[in-house]
Amino acid sequence: MKQLKNLGLVLAAGLFVGGQAHAADRIMCEMTAHSSDNLVPPKVLFEFRDNRGSAMAYDRTIHHVYGKPIAAVLEETGASRYTISWTVKNLPLQGNTTTSAQYLVRLNTKTMKATLTAYLNGYFNESRGTGKCQPLS
């Protein structure tokens, strides 16, 4: 089942980026979670747009809530370094409860490594992950 979810993300990612950008403008990061709360997704896809002036993000949580990629805030913090952040609203919890989750990724396009921090609204703890990334063709 887990493999099907990962395959689904890859297939959806292919539809998301199909022909819209050059290979260097799409990056897939495979993340390793350093917490056990399932907030760190196993894969995150980024698509840079407008000559790296904006970005879209897509992962399993975004897929679950929205069914399509969402706009992310992109900030260039140095040569080959970016901060990418986004918020997932109306994230289902137990029962009829929803919350929001905030994500922040620091991406180094030279080393192709990323760190991810996730915050669940209403909770004090944060989830962390690290990842290796690669451009998609």
C-alpha positions as CSV (number, residue, x, y, z in Angstrom):
1,M,0.0,0.0,0.0
2,K,2.8,2.4,0.9
3,Q,4.5,1.7,-2.5
4,L,1.2,2.5,-4.2
5,K,1.0,5.9,-2.5
6,N,4.6,6.7,-3.5
7,L,3.9,5.6,-7.1
8,G,0.8,7.7,-7.1
9,L,2.9,10.8,-6.1
10,V,5.3,10.1,-8.8
11,L,2.6,9.7,-11.4
12,A,0.8,12.8,-10.2
13,A,4.1,14.7,-10.2
14,G,4.5,13.7,-13.9
15,L,1.1,15.2,-14.6
16,F,1.9,18.3,-12.6
17,V,5.1,19.1,-14.3
18,G,4.3,17.7,-17.8
19,G,6.1,19.9,-20.2
20,Q,5.7,23.2,-18.3
21,A,9.3,23.8,-17.1
22,H,12.8,22.8,-17.9
23,A,14.4,19.8,-16.1
24,A,16.5,22.1,-13.9
25,D,13.3,23.8,-12.7
26,R,11.8,20.6,-11.2
27,I,13.3,19.0,-8.1
28,M,12.2,15.9,-6.3
29,C,13.5,15.4,-2.7
30,E,13.4,12.1,-0.9
31,M,13.1,12.9,2.8
32,T,14.1,11.0,5.9
33,A,12.0,11.8,8.9
34,H,13.7,12.4,12.2
35,S,10.4,12.2,14.1
36,S,7.6,9.7,14.2
37,D,4.5,11.9,13.8
38,N,4.2,11.4,10.0
39,L,4.4,15.1,9.2
40,V,7.6,14.7,7.2
41,P,6.6,13.4,3.7
42,P,8.7,10.7,2.1
43,K,8.9,12.8,-1.1
44,V,8.4,16.4,-1.9
45,L,8.3,17.9,-5.4
46,F,9.1,21.5,-6.2
47,E,8.6,23.3,-9.4
48,F,10.3,26.7,-9.9
49,R,8.5,29.1,-12.1
50,D,9.1,32.6,-13.4
51,N,12.9,32.3,-13.6
52,R,12.9,31.1,-10.1
53,G,10.7,33.9,-8.9
54,S,8.0,31.6,-7.6
55,A,7.5,27.9,-6.8
56,M,4.9,25.2,-6.4
57,A,5.0,22.4,-3.9
58,Y,3.5,18.9,-3.9
59,D,3.6,16.0,-1.5
60,R,1.3,13.4,-0.1
61,T,-0.3,15.8,2.4
62,I,-1.0,18.4,-0.3
63,H,-2.4,15.6,-2.5
64,H,-4.6,14.4,0.3
65,V,-6.0,17.8,1.2
66,Y,-6.0,19.6,-2.2
67,G,-5.5,17.0,-4.9
68,K,-3.1,19.2,-6.7
69,P,0.1,21.3,-6.2
70,I,-0.1,24.5,-4.2
71,A,1.8,27.8,-4.4
72,A,4.8,28.1,-2.1
73,V,6.7,31.1,-0.9
74,L,10.2,31.1,-2.4
75,E,13.1,33.1,-1.1
76,E,16.6,33.0,-2.5
77,T,18.9,33.1,0.6
78,G,22.3,32.9,-1.1
79,A,24.1,31.4,-4.1
80,S,22.3,28.1,-4.8
81,R,20.3,28.3,-1.6
82,Y,16.5,28.7,-1.2
83,T,13.9,28.7,1.5
84,I,10.6,27.3,0.3
85,S,7.6,27.5,2.6
86,W,3.9,26.6,2.4
87,T,0.8,26.0,4.6
88,V,-1.7,23.2,4.3
89,K,-5.0,24.4,5.6
90,N,-8.0,22.2,6.7
91,L,-5.8,19.2,7.4
92,P,-8.0,16.5,8.9
93,L,-7.2,15.3,12.4
94,Q,-9.4,13.0,14.6
95,G,-13.1,13.1,14.2
96,N,-14.3,16.4,12.5
97,T,-11.3,18.4,13.7
98,T,-9.0,20.1,11.2
99,T,-5.9,22.2,11.7
100,S,-3.2,23.6,9.5
101,A,0.4,22.6,9.0
102,Q,3.3,24.8,8.1
103,Y,6.3,23.6,6.2
104,L,9.7,25.1,5.6
105,V,12.4,23.6,3.4
106,R,15.9,24.8,3.1
107,L,17.2,23.7,-0.3
108,N,20.8,23.8,-1.5
109,T,20.7,23.3,-5.3
110,K,24.5,22.9,-5.5
111,T,24.7,20.0,-3.0
112,M,21.1,18.9,-3.8
113,K,20.3,18.5,-0.1
114,A,17.3,19.7,1.8
115,T,16.2,20.1,5.4
116,L,12.5,20.2,6.2
117,T,10.7,21.5,9.3
118,A,7.0,21.1,9.8
119,Y,4.8,22.6,12.5
120,L,1.2,21.5,13.3
121,N,-0.9,24.4,14.4
122,G,-1.9,24.1,18.1
123,Y,1.1,21.9,19.0
124,F,4.4,23.0,20.3
125,N,6.6,20.3,18.8
126,E,8.1,20.4,15.4
127,S,8.9,17.7,13.0
128,R,12.2,17.6,11.1
129,G,13.6,15.7,8.1
130,T,16.6,15.7,5.8
131,G,16.7,14.8,2.2
132,K,18.6,14.2,-1.0
133,C,17.2,15.8,-4.1
134,Q,17.5,15.4,-7.8
135,P,16.4,17.4,-10.8
136,L,13.7,15.7,-12.9
137,S,13.8,15.5,-16.6
